[in-house]
């Protein structure tokens, strides 16, 4: 059900006729015109009325569970949360969906090499994206990425966890990596819908 599109890392949803599968020219029939960054764990309903699948619209949004009706191709969202769903299956009566999900949590810690003591600067939460780059400025502030709604912004905080300050505004900036002179922040940001750049 997945086909790599002409644009960068996009996926289309469609079908290939089994009778034509062994032919040199396989016809890929689009079921819907929407483009996705990820489509996985697709399951046909036994009555043929549609497909349940896990999809992600863009890199900065979680992968949710959707239903695509067949053959009209209308898509409706089944789940609506911050969870990343990985796999799913459907009961025989099509009344229950079982799915696995992954929640990534992270926090900020500092570690003193001399005393070998660790200090927790911020508690673990799903909104802190510290699995990406973090940096320390010359004056001891820590730069990190934080998710708020559908925006990912860079924040600066003192080494003791106080005086957190937002650096970027209403954007999508994943990771904070200082240049060697400390004047600029290198980050992965959204430059267009579904596309990212540095």
N, C-alpha and C positions, 0 to 999 in steps of 0.2 A: 504493500500500500504506500510505500514511500518512493519518491523519485527526486533526485537532485535536480534543482532548477538551474536556469542560466545565471541567476543572480547569486551572490555569495552566500553559501551555506543555507539556502532555502530549500524547503521540502514541499512537494505537492502531493495531494491525496488522490489516488486513482486506482484503476484496476487494469489487469491484463487478462484477456480471454485465455482460458486454459487450452482451448483447442488450437490457439495460435502460439502457444508457449514455445514450441519446438521449431517454429518458423524463423527464418533469418530476420524478418521485419516484424517485430512485436509491436502491437498497437497499445499505447498507454492512454487510457480514457480517463480524463479528469472528472472527478466527482464533485469538486468544489474549486472555485477560483481563488480561495484564500491561500496565502503562502505561510509556511511555518518554519521555525528554526529547528523544531524536533517533532517527530511523530513516532510513537512506539507502542508496543503491546496492543495492537489492533485486534478486535474480536468481532466477527459477524454474529448478529443475533440469528438464532436458528430459524426464525420465520422470514429471514431475508429483508426485514424492514429497515435495517441500518447497521451501522458499525459503532462500537464503543472503542475509544482509543485515548491514549495519553498524548497530549500535545503541548508544545510551548510556542507562544507567538513570537517572543524575542528573547535575547540572551539575558535580559535583566528581569524577566518575569518567571514565576514558578511554573512547572509543568503540571497541568490540571487534567481532569478527566472530561471528555467531551462525547457527544453523540452526534453522528452524522446520519441523517435519514436517507434512505435509498428508495428510488433513484433520483429524487429531486435535489439531493446534496445539501439540504439545509443543516446547519450546525447549531447545536445548543450546548451550553456549558452545564455539566453535572455538578462539579465541585467548584468552590470559590474560596480559596484560602491561600496561605503563604507556603503550603507544603509542596515539596517536589515529589510527585508520584512516579514510581519506577515500573511496576508491573501490575497487571490486573487480570481477572478472569470473571466469567459470568456464570451464575447458577443455571441449571438446565431449564428452569421455568422462567429465566430472564428477569426475575424479580430482585435478585441480589447481586451486587458487585463486590468482589473481594479484591483489595489492592494493597500493595506495599508502598510505603512512603519513607522519605528521608528528610529529617530536620537537621540542619546544620547550625550549631550554636558555637559561639566563640566569645572570648573576653580578652581584656588587656591585662598583661602582667609585666612586671619588671623584675629583673634578677640581678642581684649584686654578686659579682664574681668573687670579691674578697671575702664577704661574710657568708656567701652561699645561701642567702635568704631571698625568698620570692615575695613580692608584694602585689596583691591584686588591685589593679587600678580601676577596673570596671567589672561588674558581674557578667556572667555568661548570658547571652541573649541571641535570638535569631536575627536581630537587626544589625548587629555588628558583623561586618564582613572582613574579619581579620585573617581569613585564609588567603587574602590577597596581600599585596605589598603594604607594609607600614614603614614609617621612617621617623627618625628623631632629628629635630632641628638643632642648630648650634646652641640655642638658649635652653635646650632640654625639653621642648614640647614634643609630643608624640602626634604624628599625623596618621589618620586611619579613615576607612570608608564606613559609612553607616546608611542603612536602608530606612527610608521613611516613605510609606505609601508605595508609589511606583518610582520614586526618585532615589538615586544613590549619590550621596554627597560626601565630600572630604571634610573632616573635622580636625581641630587641633586641641589638645588637652595637656595640662601640666602633668609632670611625672607622678604627682600624687593623686591624679584623677580629678582635680578641681579645674574650674574655669574652662570648661569645654566651649569651643567656639566653631561655628560653621564657616568653612572656607569657600566652598562652591555653593551655588544656589539653584534649586529646581532643575537639576541636570542628572546625568548618569556618569559618574566618575568612579570606576572600580580600581582601587589600589592607589597608594600614594608613595611615589618613589622620588626622593630628592635628587637633583643634579649635584655633581661634585662641589660646585661653588655655593650650593644651598639657596640659589636664587629662584629656581623653578621647580615645579612638581610635575613629574611624568606620570600620567594616568591613562587608563583605557576609558574612552568616553564614547557615547553614542553620537554619531554625526548625521545619521539618517535612520529612519525606521528600519530596524533589523540589521543595521550596519554599525560597526565600531571602528575606532581609529585611536591613535596615540596623540 
